[in-house]
Amino acid sequence: MCPFCGLGRAQLDVAIASFEHGKDVVVRLHAFELDPRPHEASDLSLEELVARKYGRSVEQIRAHHRRLEEQARDFGFHWNFDRARPANTFDAHRLIALATTQDRGEQMNSRLFRAYFEEGRLISDHDVLNELALESGVVGAPELWNGDDFADVVRRDEATATELGLSGVPAFVVDEKFLISGAQGVEAIRGVLERAWARRASSS
């Protein structure tokens, strides 16, 4: 649900693709709930909810969203904040954890982003999640909702984020030594990859 995570991940992909040793980079996804509270049905738009949360005007938030949509287009995304439906993402994170065990974590993550930012899908709804899982080649999604499988994985990731002092996303931890906080751009991310590689090479 975090637009900066979508932009940051796209920047990371471009940085890796242009990095000399990009083929050796391994990306691991970790869960982080931007807003862990349950979301009740509301007649308020996303702009109104965000404006209330941050004490801004609806006009300011709307302009901000238009800028983000423009930035997203640079990476081939077609976001539409007018359609986005706020939701609790805990089960979506559980689904990504399941998908990861089937080597489909990246596909599931990308499909959820598109469902939320482009299609206005409610990504807390189990029927929606089942459909998105099927589209992403992930099996076993309906069985998730009968218990708490992978809940421990999500909670462990969130506990690790707390231990690292992370209070916002995106956050990229590179080689367990370097932290990139926020969607800082392709050049900044590639620079950290280069520093991490040089540090590892010098210690070998």
Backbone as CSV, one residue per row, in Angstrom:
resi,resn,N_x,N_y,N_z,CA_x,CA_y,CA_z,C_x,C_y,C_z
1,MET,0.807,-1.212,0.000,0.000,0.000,0.000,0.841,1.262,0.000
2,CYS,2.136,1.136,0.153,3.022,2.306,0.205,3.526,2.623,-1.201
3,PRO,3.167,3.768,-1.760,3.622,4.093,-3.111,5.140,4.228,-3.202
4,PHE,5.761,4.679,-2.114,7.211,4.831,-2.149,7.915,3.476,-2.187
5,CYS,7.248,2.439,-1.648,7.802,1.088,-1.766,7.780,0.644,-3.225
6,GLY,6.679,0.950,-3.918,6.600,0.607,-5.324,7.664,1.320,-6.141
7,LEU,7.827,2.617,-5.891,8.851,3.380,-6.606,10.250,2.912,-6.222
8,GLY,10.459,2.702,-4.927,11.777,2.277,-4.461,12.187,0.937,-5.028
9,ARG,11.216,0.016,-5.081,11.541,-1.300,-5.641,11.854,-1.197,-7.123
10,ALA,11.124,-0.372,-7.850,11.408,-0.174,-9.264,12.798,0.430,-9.453
11,GLN,13.152,1.384,-8.600,14.490,1.980,-8.656,15.562,0.933,-8.363
12,LEU,15.296,0.072,-7.385,16.235,-0.994,-7.050,16.463,-1.914,-8.245
13,ASP,15.387,-2.296,-8.921,15.517,-3.186,-10.073,16.377,-2.564,-11.169
14,VAL,16.163,-1.270,-11.425,16.962,-0.589,-12.450,18.424,-0.498,-12.004
15,ALA,18.629,-0.198,-10.716,19.991,-0.104,-10.187,20.724,-1.435,-10.313
16,ILE,20.046,-2.518,-9.986,20.668,-3.841,-10.091,20.991,-4.172,-11.540
17,ALA,20.059,-3.839,-12.445,20.265,-4.142,-13.858,21.473,-3.405,-14.428
18,SER,21.765,-2.219,-13.888,22.888,-1.420,-14.394,24.151,-1.589,-13.557
19,PHE,24.081,-2.422,-12.528,25.224,-2.672,-11.648,26.096,-3.764,-12.255
20,GLU,27.403,-3.545,-12.259,28.331,-4.476,-12.908,28.159,-5.906,-12.404
21,HIS,27.864,-6.050,-11.125,27.733,-7.378,-10.536,26.271,-7.707,-10.209
22,GLY,25.373,-7.123,-10.980,23.961,-7.281,-10.702,23.487,-8.721,-10.676
23,LYS,24.092,-9.579,-11.486,23.667,-10.980,-11.526,23.951,-11.705,-10.220
24,ASP,24.806,-11.113,-9.395,25.141,-11.740,-8.111,24.310,-11.197,-6.956
25,VAL,23.443,-10.237,-7.236,22.617,-9.644,-6.180,21.378,-10.506,-5.953
26,VAL,21.123,-10.818,-4.702,19.933,-11.577,-4.322,19.021,-10.653,-3.517
27,VAL,17.758,-10.561,-3.916,16.792,-9.709,-3.230,15.852,-10.587,-2.409
28,ARG,15.696,-10.256,-1.140,14.772,-10.982,-0.276,13.724,-10.004,0.248
29,LEU,12.473,-10.366,0.095,11.368,-9.533,0.551,11.081,-9.777,2.030
30,HIS,10.734,-8.700,2.737,10.360,-8.818,4.144,9.089,-8.010,4.389
31,ALA,8.276,-8.508,5.293,6.981,-7.882,5.571,7.134,-6.661,6.469
32,PHE,6.288,-5.656,6.203,6.202,-4.472,7.046,4.817,-3.881,6.829
33,GLU,4.012,-3.846,7.878,2.675,-3.268,7.762,2.746,-1.763,7.970
34,LEU,2.443,-1.037,6.925,2.472,0.416,7.014,1.435,0.919,8.009
35,ASP,0.281,0.275,8.007,-0.796,0.632,8.938,-1.478,-0.666,9.369
36,PRO,-1.069,-1.241,10.513,-1.591,-2.548,10.924,-3.014,-2.534,11.455
37,ARG,-3.605,-1.361,11.569,-4.972,-1.307,12.100,-5.964,-1.895,11.096
38,PRO,-7.040,-2.509,11.579,-8.089,-2.953,10.656,-8.766,-1.747,10.023
39,HIS,-9.184,-1.896,8.794,-9.839,-0.800,8.076,-11.310,-1.141,7.886
40,GLU,-12.148,-0.364,8.488,-13.576,-0.555,8.304,-14.018,0.122,7.001
41,ALA,-15.132,-0.338,6.476,-15.675,0.290,5.280,-15.932,1.765,5.552
42,SER,-15.535,2.610,4.624,-15.655,4.047,4.833,-16.101,4.712,3.547
43,ASP,-16.883,5.773,3.706,-17.298,6.549,2.546,-16.231,7.578,2.164
44,LEU,-15.192,7.687,2.975,-14.136,8.650,2.703,-13.210,8.122,1.609
45,SER,-12.730,9.015,0.764,-11.763,8.633,-0.254,-10.394,8.469,0.385
46,LEU,-9.480,7.855,-0.359,-8.117,7.717,0.136,-7.510,9.090,0.418
47,GLU,-7.785,10.056,-0.453,-7.255,11.406,-0.255,-7.730,11.992,1.069
48,GLU,-9.017,11.792,1.379,-9.568,12.322,2.625,-8.973,11.626,3.838
49,LEU,-8.779,10.315,3.747,-8.196,9.571,4.864,-6.752,9.999,5.118
50,VAL,-5.989,10.150,4.029,-4.583,10.555,4.171,-4.493,11.993,4.683
51,ALA,-5.370,12.858,4.201,-5.375,14.252,4.653,-5.633,14.321,6.155
52,ARG,-6.579,13.538,6.636,-6.879,13.516,8.072,-5.682,12.988,8.866
53,LYS,-5.054,11.944,8.357,-3.942,11.313,9.071,-2.771,12.265,9.252
54,TYR,-2.462,13.050,8.216,-1.272,13.895,8.245,-1.592,15.378,8.447
55,GLY,-2.847,15.708,8.662,-3.199,17.097,8.909,-2.973,17.993,7.721
56,ARG,-3.214,17.472,6.523,-3.061,18.248,5.296,-4.424,18.450,4.661
57,SER,-4.477,19.306,3.670,-5.725,19.511,2.952,-5.885,18.427,1.884
58,VAL,-7.125,18.173,1.511,-7.387,17.200,0.453,-6.725,17.630,-0.845
59,GLU,-6.719,18.927,-1.109,-6.104,19.441,-2.335,-4.603,19.151,-2.355
60,GLN,-3.943,19.298,-1.203,-2.510,19.015,-1.127,-2.230,17.539,-1.384
61,ILE,-3.039,16.679,-0.782,-2.854,15.240,-0.963,-3.129,14.846,-2.409
62,ARG,-4.164,15.428,-2.997,-4.489,15.119,-4.393,-3.336,15.499,-5.316
63,ALA,-2.760,16.675,-5.100,-1.628,17.107,-5.917,-0.434,16.181,-5.719
64,HIS,-0.225,15.761,-4.484,0.869,14.831,-4.173,0.659,13.510,-4.904
65,HIS,-0.559,13.011,-4.899,-0.854,11.755,-5.578,-0.638,11.879,-7.087
66,ARG,-0.997,13.004,-7.665,-0.783,13.181,-9.096,0.713,13.146,-9.421
67,ARG,1.530,13.735,-8.556,2.985,13.707,-8.776,3.518,12.282,-8.691
68,LEU,3.001,11.516,-7.720,3.435,10.129,-7.582,3.016,9.300,-8.791
69,GLU,1.815,9.553,-9.297,1.359,8.829,-10.482,2.263,9.128,-11.672
70,GLU,2.703,10.373,-11.771,3.602,10.755,-12.865,4.948,10.061,-12.727
71,GLN,5.482,10.027,-11.500,6.746,9.326,-11.275,6.616,7.851,-11.602
72,ALA,5.482,7.257,-11.243,5.268,5.834,-11.489,5.265,5.529,-12.982
73,ARG,4.743,6.456,-13.785,4.706,6.232,-15.232,6.103,6.101,-15.813
74,ASP,7.095,6.735,-15.188,8.471,6.618,-15.661,8.976,5.182,-15.580
75,PHE,8.336,4.369,-14.729,8.739,2.967,-14.573,7.710,2.017,-15.194
76,GLY,6.806,2.560,-15.993,5.841,1.729,-16.684,4.612,1.365,-15.880
77,PHE,4.410,2.025,-14.725,3.230,1.772,-13.909,2.094,2.710,-14.334
78,HIS,0.881,2.286,-14.031,-0.297,3.098,-14.360,-1.161,3.225,-13.105
79,TRP,-0.627,3.908,-12.113,-1.317,4.037,-10.840,-2.515,4.975,-10.952
80,ASN,-3.510,4.696,-10.102,-4.692,5.550,-10.027,-5.130,5.590,-8.565
81,PHE,-4.685,6.615,-7.855,-4.997,6.718,-6.434,-6.491,6.909,-6.174
82,ASP,-7.214,7.388,-7.169,-8.651,7.577,-6.996,-9.368,6.244,-6.802
83,ARG,-8.750,5.165,-7.269,-9.370,3.844,-7.175,-8.866,3.040,-5.977
84,ALA,-7.774,3.464,-5.373,-7.157,2.684,-4.293,-8.090,2.549,-3.093
85,ARG,-8.128,1.352,-2.511,-9.009,1.063,-1.385,-8.164,0.637,-0.183
86,PRO,-8.043,1.491,0.834,-7.235,1.160,2.019,-7.683,-0.162,2.636
87,ALA,-6.713,-0.929,3.116,-7.025,-2.244,3.661,-5.915,-2.677,4.607
88,ASN,-6.232,-3.603,5.480,-5.209,-4.232,6.300,-4.455,-5.234,5.421
89,THR,-3.132,-5.250,5.503,-2.326,-6.050,4.578,-1.713,-7.296,5.197
90,PHE,-2.102,-7.631,6.424,-1.460,-8.757,7.104,-1.607,-10.056,6.302
91,ASP,-2.805,-10.347,5.833,-2.997,-11.583,5.080,-2.307,-11.524,3.721
92,ALA,-2.212,-10.346,3.137,-1.466,-10.207,1.879,-0.007,-10.551,2.095
93,HIS,0.553,-10.133,3.245,1.939,-10.485,3.569,2.080,-11.984,3.797
94,ARG,1.082,-12.592,4.437,1.108,-14.048,4.611,1.123,-14.736,3.248
95,LEU,0.353,-14.201,2.317,0.293,-14.775,0.979,1.637,-14.656,0.268
96,ILE,2.307,-13.528,0.428,3.638,-13.375,-0.169,4.604,-14.388,0.437
97,ALA,4.495,-14.612,1.757,5.361,-15.594,2.419,5.109,-16.987,1.854
98,LEU,3.833,-17.350,1.652,3.507,-18.630,1.022,4.104,-18.694,-0.374
99,ALA,3.921,-17.633,-1.152,4.423,-17.603,-2.525,5.941,-17.762,-2.568
100,THR,6.619,-17.197,-1.587,8.081,-17.280,-1.543,8.547,-18.724,-1.418
101,THR,7.795,-19.548,-0.699,8.165,-20.965,-0.573,8.015,-21.698,-1.893
102,GLN,7.315,-21.095,-2.848,7.118,-21.684,-4.166,7.894,-20.925,-5.245
103,ASP,8.853,-20.099,-4.787,9.652,-19.274,-5.704,8.779,-18.349,-6.545
104,ARG,7.675,-17.864,-5.945,6.776,-16.953,-6.639,6.561,-15.670,-5.847
105,GLY,7.449,-15.418,-4.876,7.284,-14.241,-4.027,7.303,-12.938,-4.791
106,GLU,8.220,-12.801,-5.716,8.328,-11.570,-6.504,7.072,-11.354,-7.342
107,GLN,6.608,-12.422,-7.972,5.416,-12.310,-8.801,4.194,-11.933,-7.959
108,MET,4.085,-12.537,-6.775,2.940,-12.251,-5.917,2.989,-10.812,-5.420
109,ASN,4.156,-10.361,-5.037,4.326,-8.994,-4.562,3.941,-7.985,-5.652
110,SER,4.433,-8.208,-6.849,4.142,-7.305,-7.960,2.655,-7.307,-8.298
111,ARG,2.044,-8.502,-8.232,0.618,-8.587,-8.565,-0.233,-7.845,-7.542
112,LEU,0.160,-7.907,-6.280,-0.570,-7.186,-5.235,-0.440,-5.678,-5.411
113,PHE,0.746,-5.209,-5.761,0.932,-3.784,-6.014,0.013,-3.313,-7.130
114,ARG,-0.003,-4.085,-8.215,-0.829,-3.686,-9.355,-2.315,-3.707,-8.991
115,ALA,-2.713,-4.713,-8.224,-4.113,-4.817,-7.824,-4.540,-3.610,-6.997
116,TYR,-3.661,-3.159,-6.112,-4.010,-2.039,-5.241,-3.919,-0.699,-5.957
117,PHE,-2.800,-0.439,-6.617,-2.550,0.888,-7.164,-3.188,1.132,-8.522
118,GLU,-3.449,0.070,-9.277,-3.989,0.266,-10.625,-5.437,-0.180,-10.764
119,GLU,-5.820,-1.222,-10.029,-7.115,-1.845,-10.271,-8.150,-1.560,-9.188
120,GLY,-7.740,-0.964,-8.084,-8.687,-0.673,-7.020,-9.232,-1.915,-6.340
121,ARG,-8.425,-2.980,-6.290,-8.873,-4.214,-5.647,-8.687,-4.102,-4.138
122,LEU,-9.552,-4.777,-3.392,-9.469,-4.782,-1.935,-8.562,-5.931,-1.517
123,ILE,-7.303,-5.630,-1.196,-6.309,-6.685,-0.993,-6.326,-7.296,0.402
124,SER,-7.373,-7.001,1.168,-7.595,-7.717,2.417,-8.666,-8.798,2.244
125,ASP,-9.351,-8.770,1.127,-10.440,-9.710,0.869,-9.875,-11.063,0.428
126,HIS,-10.286,-12.124,1.102,-9.720,-13.444,0.817,-10.049,-13.929,-0.587
127,ASP,-11.227,-13.631,-1.079,-11.564,-14.039,-2.443,-10.667,-13.338,-3.458
128,VAL,-10.402,-12.066,-3.213,-9.496,-11.318,-4.094,-8.094,-11.909,-4.021
129,LEU,-7.621,-12.190,-2.817,-6.286,-12.752,-2.648,-6.178,-14.124,-3.314
130,ASN,-7.215,-14.925,-3.210,-7.206,-16.234,-3.868,-7.070,-16.080,-5.381
131,GLU,-7.806,-15.122,-5.934,-7.764,-14.892,-7.377,-6.387,-14.402,-7.814
132,LEU,-5.819,-13.481,-7.056,-4.503,-12.949,-7.402,-3.426,-14.033,-7.276
133,ALA,-3.571,-14.891,-6.279,-2.622,-15.992,-6.113,-2.686,-16.931,-7.313
134,LEU,-3.893,-17.259,-7.742,-4.059,-18.145,-8.888,-3.416,-17.537,-10.131
135,GLU,-3.615,-16.237,-10.324,-3.018,-15.546,-11.474,-1.494,-15.565,-11.407
136,SER,-0.961,-15.601,-10.193,0.488,-15.545,-9.998,1.125,-16.928,-9.920
137,GLY,0.324,-17.960,-10.096,0.861,-19.311,-10.069,1.144,-19.836,-8.682
138,VAL,0.478,-19.286,-7.683,0.680,-19.693,-6.298,-0.448,-20.639,-5.892
139,VAL,-0.101,-21.775,-5.333,-1.110,-22.752,-4.916,-1.238,-22.744,-3.397
140,GLY,-2.435,-23.081,-2.921,-2.648,-23.223,-1.487,-3.162,-21.995,-0.785
141,ALA,-3.521,-20.939,-1.526,-3.979,-19.712,-0.874,-5.261,-19.915,-0.068
142,PRO,-6.280,-20.580,-0.599,-7.525,-20.706,0.177,-7.329,-21.378,1.533
143,GLU,-6.363,-22.300,1.607,-6.116,-23.003,2.866,-5.492,-22.101,3.922
144,LEU,-4.860,-21.009,3.488,-4.241,-20.084,4.442,-5.256,-19.526,5.423
145,TRP,-6.449,-19.248,4.933,-7.437,-18.522,5.736,-8.129,-19.417,6.769
146,ASN,-7.797,-20.721,6.737,-8.352,-21.643,7.729,-7.511,-21.715,8.996
147,GLY,-6.357,-21.041,8.994,-5.470,-21.077,10.154,-4.574,-19.865,10.173
148,ASP,-3.424,-20.004,10.811,-2.500,-18.869,10.927,-1.139,-19.178,10.314
149,ASP,-1.121,-20.038,9.294,0.136,-20.341,8.620,0.798,-19.059,8.115
150,PHE,2.108,-18.963,8.322,2.960,-17.856,7.887,2.736,-16.569,8.666
151,ALA,1.835,-16.592,9.642,1.684,-15.409,10.501,2.974,-15.168,11.272
152,ASP,3.637,-16.252,11.680,4.889,-16.113,12.422,5.980,-15.490,11.562
153,VAL,5.950,-15.775,10.256,6.951,-15.191,9.346,6.766,-13.678,9.273
154,VAL,5.529,-13.254,9.146,5.228,-11.820,9.073,5.622,-11.124,10.375
155,ARG,5.237,-11.699,11.498,5.553,-11.098,12.792,7.051,-11.062,13.042
156,ARG,7.759,-12.090,12.608,9.212,-12.113,12.781,9.878,-11.011,11.965
157,ASP,9.413,-10.827,10.735,9.954,-9.741,9.908,9.705,-8.386,10.569
158,GLU,8.502,-8.209,11.101,8.169,-6.929,11.733,8.985,-6.712,13.005
159,ALA,9.245,-7.785,13.743,10.069,-7.671,14.942,11.507,-7.306,14.578
160,THR,11.999,-7.892,13.490,13.355,-7.574,13.035,13.454,-6.109,12.627
161,ALA,12.427,-5.605,11.944,12.411,-4.195,11.554,12.468,-3.298,12.784
162,THR,11.733,-3.673,13.815,11.744,-2.900,15.060,13.122,-2.923,15.699
163,GLU,13.754,-4.095,15.707,15.092,-4.218,16.283,16.109,-3.365,15.528
164,LEU,15.914,-3.238,14.237,16.822,-2.429,13.412,16.501,-0.942,13.500
165,GLY,15.409,-0.615,14.183,15.022,0.783,14.314,14.306,1.338,13.106
166,LEU,13.748,0.449,12.292,13.049,0.902,11.089,11.609,1.263,11.448
167,SER,11.226,2.482,11.140,9.870,2.926,11.439,9.087,3.278,10.180
168,GLY,9.738,3.178,9.040,9.083,3.510,7.782,9.660,2.689,6.645
169,VAL,8.988,2.743,5.530,9.404,1.998,4.352,9.287,2.898,3.118
170,PRO,10.044,2.575,2.053,10.888,1.397,1.898,12.196,1.527,2.670
171,ALA,12.726,0.387,3.020,14.030,0.324,3.676,14.769,-0.861,3.073
172,PHE,15.950,-0.605,2.543,16.756,-1.655,1.928,18.010,-1.860,2.771
173,VAL,18.177,-3.062,3.279,19.381,-3.406,4.035,20.279,-4.187,3.093
174,VAL,21.439,-3.621,2.789,22.331,-4.206,1.794,23.507,-4.877,2.485
175,ASP,23.628,-6.181,2.262,24.744,-6.971,2.797,24.845,-6.856,4.315
176,GLU,23.716,-6.621,4.967,23.618,-6.532,6.430,24.450,-5.387,7.013
177,LYS,24.890,-4.461,6.172,25.751,-3.373,6.635,25.265,-1.985,6.239
178,PHE,24.580,-1.874,5.128,24.203,-0.570,4.590,22.679,-0.446,4.555
179,LEU,22.193,0.710,4.957,20.762,0.957,4.956,20.427,2.077,3.978
180,ILE,19.471,1.801,3.103,18.916,2.822,2.218,17.493,3.054,2.692
181,SER,17.219,4.240,3.166,15.897,4.556,3.695,15.152,5.452,2.718
182,GLY,14.053,4.962,2.200,13.267,5.737,1.264,13.609,5.433,-0.186
183,ALA,12.785,5.957,-1.103,13.011,5.791,-2.537,13.962,6.888,-2.996
184,GLN,15.250,6.657,-2.830,16.246,7.704,-3.026,16.713,7.860,-4.470
185,GLY,16.291,6.977,-5.341,16.672,7.096,-6.743,17.662,6.030,-7.166
186,VAL,17.718,5.791,-8.459,18.554,4.731,-9.015,20.029,4.955,-8.701
187,GLU,20.513,6.179,-8.896,21.943,6.450,-8.698,22.358,6.207,-7.251
188,ALA,21.537,6.664,-6.315,21.870,6.492,-4.899,21.903,5.017,-4.529
189,ILE,20.945,4.257,-5.024,20.891,2.831,-4.701,22.073,2.097,-5.325
190,ARG,22.380,2.412,-6.580,23.522,1.755,-7.221,24.818,2.113,-6.498
191,GLY,24.918,3.338,-6.005,26.111,3.732,-5.259,26.309,2.895,-4.010
192,VAL,25.215,2.577,-3.318,25.322,1.739,-2.121,25.696,0.314,-2.509
193,LEU,25.144,-0.193,-3.597,25.523,-1.527,-4.069,27.021,-1.590,-4.363
194,GLU,27.545,-0.537,-4.979,28.967,-0.493,-5.300,29.822,-0.448,-4.035
195,ARG,29.371,0.321,-3.043,30.109,0.391,-1.777,30.089,-0.956,-1.064
196,ALA,28.938,-1.600,-1.066,28.822,-2.899,-0.412,29.695,-3.937,-1.098
197,TRP,29.733,-3.888,-2.436,30.562,-4.837,-3.178,32.046,-4.588,-2.910
198,ALA,32.429,-3.325,-2.905,33.844,-2.995,-2.651,34.240,-3.415,-1.241
199,ARG,33.376,-3.233,-0.284,33.681,-3.623,1.099,33.857,-5.124,1.197
200,ARG,32.967,-5.870,0.537,33.070,-7.324,0.587,34.339,-7.800,-0.120
201,ALA,34.656,-7.179,-1.253,35.848,-7.570,-2.009,37.119,-7.298,-1.211
202,SER,37.149,-6.173,-0.488,38.350,-5.826,0.268,38.558,-6.721,1.481
203,SER,37.482,-7.336,1.960,37.596,-8.199,3.146,37.794,-9.648,2.789
204,SER,37.736,-9.953,1.498,37.884,-11.354,1.067,39.365,-11.766,1.059
